Amino acid sequence: MNLRISVSVIATLAILVNVSTFAQERLTLDSKASLPVPPKVEFVDIAGRAGLTAKTEDGGEKAKKFIIETTGSGAAFVDYDNDGWPDIFLVNGTTLEGFPKGQEPTSHFYRNNHDGTFTDVTQKAGVALKGWGQGVCAGDYDNDGWVDLYVTFWGHNVLLHNNGDSTFTDVTKKAGLWHNEVRWSTGCAFVDYDRDGHVDLFVNHYVDLDLANTPTPGSGTSCQWKGLAVMCGPRGLKGTRSSLYHNNGDGTFTDVSDKSGVTRTGSYYCFSALTGDFDGDGWPDIYVSCDSTPSMLFHNNHDGTFSEIAVTAGVAFNEDGREQAGMGAHAVDYDGDGWLDIIKTNFSDDTANLYHNNGDGTFTDVTFAAGLGANTQFLGWGTLFVDVDNDGWPDLFMANGHVYPEIEGKGLSASFRQRKVLYWNQRNGTFKDISLEAGPGITNQFNSHGVAAADFDNDGAVEILVNNSHDPASLLKNYGKHENWILLKLIGTKSNRDAIGARVVAYADGHRQLQEVRSGSGYISQSDFRLHFGLGKASKVDLLEIRWPSGLVDKVENVPANQILTIKESAGIVRR
C-alpha cells in the first residue's frame, strides 16, 4: 500500500508516539502481575440443526474476476415480532453468471422458535431480496414499536418497513431513499445524530464500479498478488463518499450528505459504519473503516454537521502512519476506564488495530502492546467485542476469509477459507489468543464475512452468527463455562423507540462496564439491540446508569443477576 503522510500528519504522529510509548509501558507493567487463567470456552456450530440451511452466494468460488465477488454479505439478529427472542436475517449475493428464473438466491429470514431452532419465513415475511446484497442495519425509523431493516446492495438499497404482523413492505421510494443510479453501498447505521427522537440513516459506499471498464485480472499492479493474477482493486478504481439522510419524522428522509459535511472527504473505499459517543459529549459520532485509504472519524458538532478528525484523533492509520485495508469495526470499553475503544480488522499480512481511547479526543494504537500483533495470516472481516465467559471483561472475536480463491494449492501461508480468532481479555489491557482451545466453531474454516451477536436462546450466554460465502451461515453456540449476567432491553419514549445511542454503565462488585445501543457495525451487520453484561461472581448489579439519547439519565439500583430486564425511559423497569 502507498504511504500518504502530510506534514500535519507527521506532527500528529510524533505526539501519538509519545502517548503510545506510555500506553505500552503501562500495559507491560500491568502484565507483570499474575494473570488470570483462561476459562473453558467451547463454541459449536449448530446452524444445521437450528435450521439455517441456505447457502450464501458471492461470485466465483474457484476464481474471481471482479472485486464485487469478494466482499461477502452481512447478518442480523433482530426481534422482528417483539416476542423477546432474536430472529435472524441473512443478506445474500449472487454470481456473475446468474441463475435460472425462479432459482435466484435471495436473502433469508428465520423466525426464532424458542427451542434452539428457527423456521425460514422469508417468503411469508416478504423479504426475498435478490441481487448483490451487501450489508444490513436495523432501526425503528418511524417509532411505531416494530424494528425496520435497511439492506445495502451493489445496485439499489432497500428500506423494509415492519408492518407489525410478521411481514415487511419495501418503502424505499416512499421514504425518499431511492436513487436511480447504481451504487455499491456497504455498511449502514441508523443514528439519531441531531437527537430529535427520530433515527437518521448513515450509509457507506465502496467502489464506483463499472464492470465494462474494469481491468481484467493480472493486467496491472493492482491486479496481482504474490505473483498471482487476481481481480483488480480497489486501488486503481474510482472511490466514493458516504451518505447521510435526515429523518423528517413523517416516514420520509432528506439527503443531507453535503449539508452535514460527510462528503467533505477524499474519494475512499469504505465498509463498516460504527457509531458511538467516542468523546463522551452526549452526541453520537461515526467511525468508518476504509480499505486502502485512511479510515475516517466524523465528530458530531452538535449543529447538524460533522467534522472529519480521524488523523488528529489517531484512528486514520496504524501506529506507523500507514494506510490499511480496513474491513470490520466495533467499539466497547474493553479496559473499564469509561471510554469507548475501537477494534478494526484488516487485510492479510497485517494486524488488526486496537485503538485505545485516551479520554481526551485522541486514541492510541495499542495493537502490539495488547497482544494482538501475531496473527497476520488472516484476512479479517467481521469483529465483535463479546464477553464469552461472563466475567465482566469484553473478549474479542474475529471472522476471516481471503478474497483470492486462486491462492489455494500455491504453497502460501494464507488460505481462502480460514478459521476464526478468539482473544480472551486478561483484565489488564492485554488479550490472550485462545482460538485453538475454543471449540470447532472457532477452528473450522470458512470464507466468513458478516457477524452478529445475541443471546438468541435467552440462557445468559452470547451466541455469534456468521455469514459465510459459498456455504450456509454458522451459528456458534457457547457451551463453555460462564458466570452471572444480566440482559437489558431499552425502550425510548422521548428518545427514539429502540434507544439507539443510549449509553449504559453497569457497576457490580467494584467493576465498571460501559456499552451503547448501536445500529450496524461488526462488518456491515446488526447485533441484537439488547445489552449483555457479564457479572462474574457478582450476584447483583449495584447500579445501572442509563444516559438516554434525549439527555435524560435514569438510575436503577440493586438489580439481581441472571435475568432479562426491560427498562423504559423515565419509567424504570417495566418487565422482568
Phi, psi and omega per residue, in radians:
M1 nan 2.557 3.134
N2 -1.316 2.542 3.129
L3 -1.668 2.108 -3.123
R4 -2.122 1.740 -3.105
I5 -2.299 2.074 3.082
S6 -1.467 2.977 3.107
V7 -1.019 -0.716 -3.132
S8 -1.139 -0.617 3.126
V9 -1.148 -0.738 -3.140
I10 -1.056 -0.723 3.112
A11 -1.096 -0.748 3.119
T12 -1.081 -0.749 -3.109
L13 -1.145 -0.588 3.111
A14 -1.058 -0.688 3.096
I15 -1.160 -0.766 -3.075
L16 -1.189 -0.478 3.096
V17 -1.055 -0.740 3.113
N18 -1.102 -0.742 3.118
V19 -1.118 -0.742 -3.129
S20 -1.095 -0.719 3.122
T21 -1.053 -0.754 3.106
F22 -1.073 -0.778 -3.116
A23 -1.094 -0.727 -3.123
Q24 -1.185 -0.657 3.082
E25 -1.099 -0.708 -3.141
R26 -1.101 -0.779 -3.132
L27 -1.134 -0.667 -3.137
T28 -1.130 -0.749 3.122
L29 -1.119 -0.776 3.132
D30 -1.085 -0.585 -3.058
S31 -1.230 -0.308 -3.127
K32 -1.258 -0.362 3.084
A33 -1.179 2.749 3.137
S34 -1.082 2.261 -3.073
L35 -1.562 2.541 3.083
P36 -1.161 2.717 -3.139
V37 -1.487 2.278 3.124
P38 -1.024 2.543 -3.125
P39 -1.389 3.017 3.002
K40 -1.401 1.996 3.130
V41 -2.096 2.271 3.125
E42 -2.458 1.837 3.069
F43 -1.676 2.291 3.116
V44 -2.162 2.364 3.116
D45 -1.405 1.926 -3.103
I46 -1.868 0.271 -3.036
A47 -0.990 -0.743 -3.092
G48 -1.067 -0.905 -3.127
R49 -1.291 -0.302 3.077
A50 -1.434 -0.200 3.088
G51 1.743 0.171 3.118
L52 -1.597 1.587 -2.961
T53 -1.966 -0.219 -3.051
A54 -1.249 2.408 3.114
K55 -1.485 2.457 3.071
T56 -1.674 2.183 3.130
E57 -1.578 2.578 3.130
D58 -2.754 1.025 3.137
G59 1.256 -2.646 -3.088
G60 -1.300 2.491 3.133
E61 -1.624 -0.449 -3.123
K62 -1.738 -0.490 3.117
A63 -2.708 2.627 -3.127
K64 -2.229 2.184 -3.067
K65 -1.543 -0.594 -3.085
F66 -2.259 2.726 -3.067
I67 -1.145 -0.417 3.117
I68 -1.073 -0.354 -3.112
E69 -1.462 0.065 -2.925
T70 -1.999 -0.220 -2.901
T71 -1.673 -0.113 3.061
G72 1.185 -2.891 -3.048
S73 -2.426 2.829 -3.099
G74 -1.596 3.057 -3.120
A75 -2.471 2.733 -3.106
A76 -2.532 2.432 2.862
F77 -1.820 2.044 3.091
V78 -2.477 2.478 3.074
D79 -1.620 1.496 -2.975
Y80 -1.330 -0.358 -3.111
D81 -1.937 0.160 3.050
N82 1.000 0.638 3.107
D83 -1.725 0.066 3.114
G84 1.505 0.121 -3.125
W85 -2.191 2.047 -3.080
P86 -1.083 2.311 3.077
D87 -1.739 3.063 -3.005
I88 -2.199 2.314 3.002
F89 -2.131 2.249 3.137
L90 -2.092 2.131 3.068
V91 -1.324 2.571 -3.141
N92 -2.250 2.730 3.085
G93 -1.908 -2.640 3.118
T94 -2.706 -2.809 3.100
T95 -2.279 2.862 3.104
L96 -1.141 -0.582 -3.106
E97 -1.309 -0.432 -3.113
G98 1.382 -3.092 -3.076
F99 -2.337 2.737 3.060
P100 -1.040 2.596 3.141
K101 -0.981 2.292 -3.108
G102 1.596 -0.185 3.134
Q103 -2.018 0.206 -3.115
E104 -1.156 2.457 3.054
P105 -1.166 2.565 3.127
T106 -2.317 2.894 2.925
S107 -1.105 2.821 -3.114
H108 -2.326 2.462 3.093
F109 -2.103 2.271 -3.115
Y110 -2.128 2.164 3.099
R111 -1.495 2.363 3.138
N112 -1.295 2.157 -3.110
N113 -1.562 0.040 3.096
H114 1.254 0.162 -3.105
D115 -2.274 0.363 -3.114
G116 1.556 0.028 3.115
T117 -2.149 2.900 -3.123
F118 -2.307 2.652 3.076
T119 -1.996 2.299 3.118
D120 -1.256 1.978 -3.127
V121 -2.053 0.451 -3.044
T122 -0.952 -0.924 -3.091
Q123 -1.177 -0.763 -3.130
K124 -1.081 -0.655 -3.111
A125 -1.394 -0.240 3.119
G126 1.331 0.598 -3.064
V127 -2.160 0.498 3.131
A128 -1.399 1.278 -3.089
L129 -1.415 2.417 -3.105
K130 -2.015 2.730 3.073
G131 2.065 -2.874 -3.127
W132 -1.467 1.303 3.126
G133 -1.182 2.510 -3.105
Q134 -2.129 -1.431 -3.017
G135 -2.092 3.094 3.139
V136 -2.620 2.507 2.970
C137 -2.484 2.766 -3.031
A138 -2.172 2.659 3.066
G139 3.075 2.457 3.112
D140 -1.448 1.475 -2.967
Y141 -1.221 -0.367 -3.135
D142 -1.914 0.157 3.057
N143 0.948 0.649 3.125
D144 -1.670 0.062 3.097
G145 1.626 0.055 -3.120
W146 -2.221 2.210 -3.024
V147 -1.263 2.360 -3.141
D148 -1.841 2.895 -3.092
L149 -2.211 2.490 2.988
Y150 -2.114 2.205 -3.054
V151 -2.086 2.245 -3.101
T152 -1.714 2.680 -3.056
F153 -2.502 2.804 2.666
W154 -1.482 1.793 -3.002
G155 2.509 -1.911 -3.117
H156 -2.327 2.192 3.129
N157 -1.229 2.797 -3.047
V158 -2.306 2.267 2.979
L159 -1.767 2.062 -3.128
L160 -1.810 1.999 3.112
H161 -1.514 2.243 3.107
N162 -1.363 2.090 -3.077
N163 -1.442 -0.100 3.123
G164 1.435 0.103 -3.140
D165 -2.235 0.496 -3.117
S166 1.256 0.337 3.036
T167 -2.234 2.821 3.116
F168 -2.198 2.703 3.071
T169 -2.208 2.352 3.063
D170 -1.275 1.952 -3.107
V171 -2.055 0.407 -3.047
T172 -0.946 -0.889 -3.111
K173 -1.204 -0.754 -3.141
K174 -1.044 -0.599 -3.096
A175 -1.476 -0.076 3.122
G176 1.429 0.387 -3.088
L177 -1.872 0.119 -3.115
W178 -1.440 2.420 3.024
H179 -2.157 2.282 -3.114
N180 -1.171 -0.612 -3.107
E181 -1.377 2.659 3.081
V182 -1.299 2.315 3.088
R183 -2.242 2.672 3.008
W184 -1.856 1.644 3.130
S185 -1.673 2.664 -3.056
T186 -2.253 -1.709 -3.111
G187 -1.380 2.616 3.096
C188 -2.533 2.837 3.091
A189 -2.756 2.328 2.912
F190 -1.400 2.310 -3.084
V191 -2.659 2.304 3.117
D192 -1.557 1.377 -2.979
Y193 -1.223 -0.410 3.133
D194 -1.854 0.073 3.039
R195 0.975 0.736 3.113
D196 -1.703 0.085 3.122
G197 1.604 0.028 3.120
H198 -2.196 2.188 -3.099
V199 -1.266 2.320 3.073
D200 -1.628 -3.118 -3.028
L201 -2.324 2.164 3.089
F202 -1.933 2.346 -3.073
V203 -2.349 2.299 3.030
N204 -1.659 2.757 3.067
H205 -2.304 2.700 -3.034
Y206 -1.828 -1.411 -3.100
V207 -2.132 2.443 2.979
D208 -1.386 1.528 -2.882
L209 -1.595 2.275 3.032
D210 -2.276 1.750 -3.052
L211 -1.038 -0.595 -3.091
A212 -1.153 -0.425 -3.111
N213 -2.042 0.410 3.090
T214 -1.681 2.299 3.141
P215 -1.020 2.716 3.134
T216 -1.458 2.741 3.138
P217 -0.926 2.361 3.093
G218 1.435 0.028 -2.995
S219 -1.523 -0.098 -3.135
G220 -2.776 3.138 -3.099
T221 -1.131 -0.491 3.112
S222 -1.513 0.122 -3.095
C223 -2.115 0.354 3.102
Q224 -2.390 2.570 3.114
W225 -2.539 2.017 3.137
K226 0.907 0.730 3.078
G227 1.495 -0.027 -3.133
L228 -1.750 2.486 3.013
A229 -1.361 2.097 -3.095
V230 -2.336 3.007 3.130
M231 -1.064 2.738 -3.047
C232 -1.629 2.455 3.016
G233 2.117 3.013 -0.024
P234 -1.337 -0.383 3.133
R235 -1.011 2.438 -3.101
G236 1.622 -0.233 3.093
L237 -1.797 2.867 -3.074
K238 -1.357 2.248 3.131
G239 -1.442 -3.049 -3.048
T240 -2.448 3.108 3.017
R241 -2.243 2.760 -3.073
S242 -1.351 2.893 3.131
S243 -2.167 2.576 3.060
L244 -2.357 2.276 -3.123
Y245 -2.088 2.203 3.132
H246 -1.511 2.308 3.106
N247 -1.370 2.109 -3.086
N248 -1.438 -0.090 3.115
G249 1.431 0.093 -3.131
D250 -2.205 0.353 -3.117
G251 1.593 0.033 3.136
T252 -2.132 2.859 3.141
F253 -2.219 2.683 3.058
T254 -2.117 2.324 3.121
D255 -1.249 1.992 3.138
V256 -2.069 0.444 -3.072
S257 -0.975 -0.873 -3.132
D258 -1.241 -0.810 -3.101
K259 -1.039 -0.631 -3.075
S260 -1.422 -0.294 3.121
G261 1.659 0.022 -3.083
V262 -1.329 -0.162 3.078
T263 -1.690 0.002 3.136
R264 -1.473 1.023 -3.120
T265 -2.408 3.102 2.982
G266 -1.273 3.009 3.047
S267 -1.481 1.868 -3.016
Y268 -1.993 3.047 3.086
Y269 -1.985 1.765 -2.926
C270 -2.093 2.594 -3.113
F271 -2.036 -1.600 -2.915
S272 -1.347 2.495 3.026
A273 -1.911 2.029 -3.071
L274 -2.078 1.979 -3.140
T275 -1.687 2.670 3.095
G276 3.024 2.672 3.062
D277 -1.528 1.478 -2.978
F278 -1.321 -0.354 3.123
D279 -1.930 0.099 3.028
G280 1.217 0.418 -3.107
D281 -1.635 0.056 3.103
G282 1.582 0.040 -3.110
W283 -2.154 2.366 -3.075
P284 -1.273 2.326 3.033
D285 -1.822 3.020 -3.085
I286 -2.374 2.100 3.049
Y287 -1.759 2.420 -3.090
V288 -2.211 2.112 3.086
S289 -1.499 2.239 -3.054
C290 -2.169 2.596 -3.034
D291 -1.711 2.087 3.063
S292 1.129 0.189 3.038
T293 -2.424 2.883 3.139
P294 -1.061 2.458 2.981
S295 -1.302 2.874 -3.001
M296 -2.209 2.626 3.004
L297 -2.280 1.959 3.111
F298 -1.602 1.942 3.110
H299 -1.498 2.284 -3.120
N300 -1.330 2.133 -3.105
N301 -1.556 0.048 3.079
H302 1.277 0.123 -3.089
D303 -2.258 0.361 -3.113
G304 1.570 0.040 3.132
T305 -2.141 2.846 3.108
F306 -2.221 2.654 2.991
S307 -2.061 2.323 3.140
E308 -1.482 2.013 -2.970
I309 -2.205 0.342 -2.997
A310 -1.018 -0.676 -3.106
V311 -1.141 -0.887 -3.123
T312 -1.211 -0.469 3.119
A313 -1.413 -0.277 3.091
G314 1.556 0.368 -3.109
V315 -2.147 0.253 3.119
A316 -1.483 -0.610 -3.054
F317 -2.225 -3.098 2.981
N318 -1.511 -3.048 -3.036
E319 -1.190 -0.275 3.087
D320 -1.602 0.055 -3.125
G321 1.347 0.476 -3.057
R322 -1.896 2.389 3.002
E323 -1.125 2.575 3.131
Q324 -2.281 3.100 3.125
A325 -1.750 1.325 -3.081
G326 -1.164 2.351 -3.123
M327 -2.093 -1.453 -3.113
G328 -1.671 2.854 3.110
A329 -2.727 2.570 3.083
H330 -2.630 2.872 -3.099
A331 -2.511 2.437 3.036
V332 -2.851 2.909 3.040
D333 -1.561 1.577 -3.000
Y334 -1.339 -0.329 -3.077
D335 -1.988 0.117 3.021
G336 1.268 0.427 -3.136
D337 -1.682 0.031 3.067
G338 1.606 0.199 -3.126
W339 -2.285 2.471 -3.137
L340 -1.303 2.185 3.078
D341 -1.775 2.855 -3.031
I342 -2.182 2.347 2.954
I343 -1.964 2.429 3.117
K344 -2.371 2.305 3.081
T345 -1.600 2.758 -3.065
N346 -2.462 -3.065 -3.128
F347 -1.214 2.967 3.092
S348 -1.225 2.886 -3.027
D349 1.091 0.480 3.117
D350 -2.632 2.926 3.079
T351 -1.748 2.882 2.868
A352 -1.250 2.995 3.046
N353 -2.039 2.252 2.941
L354 -1.921 1.941 3.140
Y355 -1.728 1.980 3.121
H356 -1.494 2.256 -3.130
N357 -1.355 2.101 -3.102
N358 -1.437 -0.123 3.102
G359 1.422 0.133 -3.132
D360 -2.239 0.360 -3.114
G361 1.602 0.011 3.114
T362 -2.158 2.832 3.105
F363 -2.203 2.726 3.039
T364 -2.124 2.305 3.068
D365 -1.309 1.875 -3.097
V366 -1.942 0.442 -3.048
T367 -0.894 -0.922 -3.081
F368 -1.274 -0.721 3.127
A369 -1.094 -0.519 -3.121
A370 -1.510 -0.032 3.097
G371 1.552 0.356 -3.088
L372 -1.875 0.298 -3.016
G373 -1.679 -0.017 -3.005
A374 -1.541 -0.616 -3.004
N375 -1.489 1.491 -3.128
T376 -1.800 -0.046 -3.113
Q377 -1.413 -0.196 -3.055
F378 -1.679 2.581 2.973
L379 -1.816 1.894 -2.973
G380 -1.532 2.509 3.061
W381 -2.177 -1.746 -3.098
G382 -1.195 2.467 3.110
T383 -2.545 2.533 -3.121
L384 -2.567 2.511 2.859
F385 -1.510 2.095 3.094
V386 -2.430 2.429 3.117
D387 -1.528 1.648 -2.986
V388 -1.336 -0.312 -3.136
D389 -2.088 0.108 3.102
N390 1.041 0.586 3.108
D391 -1.553 -0.004 3.110
G392 1.611 0.087 3.141
W393 -2.174 2.083 -3.065
P394 -1.119 2.250 3.051
D395 -1.641 3.120 -2.965
L396 -2.285 2.141 -3.122
F397 -1.993 2.433 3.094
M398 -2.384 2.348 3.057
A399 -1.831 2.483 -2.974
N400 -2.329 2.834 3.077
G401 2.968 2.395 -3.055
H402 -1.437 2.849 3.125
V403 -1.681 -0.169 -3.074
Y404 -2.010 1.687 3.061
P405 -1.130 -0.304 -3.129
E406 -1.129 -0.224 -3.107
I407 -1.337 -0.288 -3.102
E408 -1.080 2.336 3.099
G409 1.319 0.195 -3.118
K410 -1.763 0.097 3.098
G411 1.330 0.330 3.131
L412 -1.552 2.791 -3.124
S413 -1.244 -0.432 -3.119
A414 -1.593 2.708 3.068
S415 -2.265 2.813 -3.122
F416 -1.207 -0.902 3.006
R417 -1.569 2.344 -3.052
Q418 -2.343 2.723 3.071
R419 -1.352 2.949 3.084
K420 -1.557 2.971 3.136
V421 -2.214 2.355 3.105
L422 -2.263 2.099 3.090
Y423 -1.870 2.328 3.105
W424 -1.682 2.329 -3.128
N425 -1.302 2.077 -3.098
Q426 -1.543 0.140 2.986
R427 1.220 0.257 3.124
N428 -2.313 0.336 -3.101
G429 1.605 -0.005 3.124
T430 -2.118 2.843 -3.121
F431 -2.194 2.639 3.094
K432 -2.051 2.291 3.114
D433 -1.302 1.963 3.127
I434 -2.006 0.347 -3.019
S435 -0.964 -0.811 -3.023
L436 -1.272 -0.211 3.099
E437 -1.920 0.187 -3.002
A438 -1.790 0.206 3.045
G439 1.733 2.864 -3.093
P440 -1.137 -0.400 3.082
G441 -1.100 -0.455 3.098
I442 -1.585 -0.720 -2.999
T443 -1.480 -0.403 3.094
N444 -1.117 2.479 -2.998
Q445 -1.710 2.319 3.057
F446 -2.493 2.950 2.970
N447 -1.695 1.560 -2.914
S448 -1.748 2.601 3.141
H449 -2.344 -1.602 -3.056
G450 -1.209 2.497 3.105
V451 -2.366 2.584 3.091
A452 -2.551 2.670 -3.098
A453 -2.171 2.544 3.064
A454 -2.957 2.651 2.924
D455 -1.542 1.414 -2.939
F456 -1.228 -0.391 3.132
D457 -1.855 0.152 3.015
N458 0.995 0.663 3.129
D459 -1.818 0.057 3.093
G460 1.695 -0.120 3.105
A461 -1.973 2.388 -3.078
V462 -1.434 2.332 3.032
E463 -1.820 2.835 -3.072
I464 -2.205 2.254 3.099
L465 -1.781 2.302 -3.113
V466 -2.244 2.226 3.070
N467 -1.598 2.021 -3.097
N468 -1.794 2.290 3.059
S469 -1.325 2.409 3.114
H470 1.248 0.175 3.120
D471 -2.593 2.901 2.959
P472 -1.147 2.871 3.111
A473 -1.176 2.840 3.009
S474 -1.903 2.451 3.026
L475 -2.132 1.865 -2.990
L476 -1.643 1.899 3.117
K477 -1.593 2.312 -3.107
N478 -1.618 1.878 3.121
Y479 -1.740 0.138 -3.113
G480 -1.367 3.136 3.130
K481 -1.285 2.301 3.047
H482 -2.507 2.681 -3.011
E483 -1.760 -2.677 -3.030
N484 -1.236 2.858 -2.996
W485 -2.795 2.963 2.941
I486 -2.626 2.533 -3.089
L487 -2.179 2.199 -3.020
L488 -2.061 2.218 2.946
K489 -1.883 2.249 -3.122
L490 -1.911 2.433 3.093
I491 -2.152 2.094 3.113
G492 -1.463 2.628 3.050
T493 -2.080 -1.179 2.986
K494 -1.223 -0.614 3.047
S495 -1.403 3.028 3.070
N496 -1.045 2.609 -2.979
R497 -0.994 -0.708 -3.121
D498 -1.398 -0.033 -3.139
A499 1.048 0.503 3.101
I500 -1.082 2.179 -3.067
G501 1.735 -0.139 3.084
A502 -1.152 2.500 -3.125
R503 -2.032 2.228 -3.122
V504 -2.077 2.228 3.004
V505 -1.952 2.175 3.141
A506 -1.943 2.214 3.093
Y507 -1.928 2.167 3.136
A508 -2.592 2.168 3.066
D509 0.924 0.739 3.080
G510 1.407 0.047 -3.107
H511 -1.979 2.440 -3.118
R512 -1.940 2.370 3.048
Q513 -2.232 2.544 -3.133
L514 -2.242 2.265 3.027
Q515 -2.472 2.773 3.048
E516 -2.211 2.577 3.002
V517 -1.312 2.269 -2.960
R518 -2.435 2.476 2.971
S519 -1.747 2.393 3.126
G520 1.374 -2.883 3.089
S521 1.522 -2.994 -3.033
G522 1.407 -1.521 2.796
Y523 -2.764 1.766 3.121
I524 0.762 0.768 -3.038
S525 -2.401 3.128 -3.065
Q526 -2.400 2.081 3.027
S527 -1.594 2.904 3.103
D528 -0.977 2.415 3.104
F529 -1.177 -0.414 -3.122
R530 -1.170 2.463 -3.122
L531 -1.703 2.188 3.140
H532 -1.801 2.166 3.073
F533 -2.048 2.099 2.932
G534 -1.312 2.507 -3.049
L535 -2.086 0.044 -3.085
G536 1.076 -2.320 -3.120
K537 -1.585 0.001 3.139
A538 -1.142 2.323 -3.109
S539 -1.559 -0.084 3.134
K540 -2.735 2.835 2.953
V541 -1.653 2.107 -3.118
D542 -1.169 -0.696 -3.116
L543 -2.677 2.298 2.931
L544 -1.899 2.119 3.108
E545 -1.986 2.039 -3.053
I546 -1.979 2.046 3.030
R547 -1.769 1.908 -3.100
W548 -1.353 2.760 3.104
P549 -0.986 -0.493 3.120
S550 -1.192 -0.293 -3.054
G551 1.798 -0.266 3.077
L552 -1.137 2.578 3.118
V553 -2.163 2.180 3.054
D554 -1.948 2.537 3.096
K555 -2.237 2.340 3.110
V556 -2.217 2.247 -3.044
E557 -1.968 2.706 3.002
N558 0.897 1.084 -3.122
V559 -1.716 2.045 3.132
P560 -1.038 2.557 -3.125
A561 -1.297 3.000 3.000
N562 1.085 0.902 3.072
Q563 -2.665 2.828 3.086
I564 -1.844 2.179 -3.100
L565 -2.056 2.511 2.943
T566 -1.939 2.167 -3.112
I567 -2.077 2.217 -3.107
K568 -1.836 2.438 -3.114
E569 -0.958 2.191 3.127
S570 1.263 -0.143 -3.098
A571 -1.895 -0.302 -3.116
G572 1.406 -2.677 -3.100
I573 -1.219 2.172 3.129
V574 -2.011 -0.194 3.124
R575 -2.763 2.375 3.061
R576 -1.996 nan nan
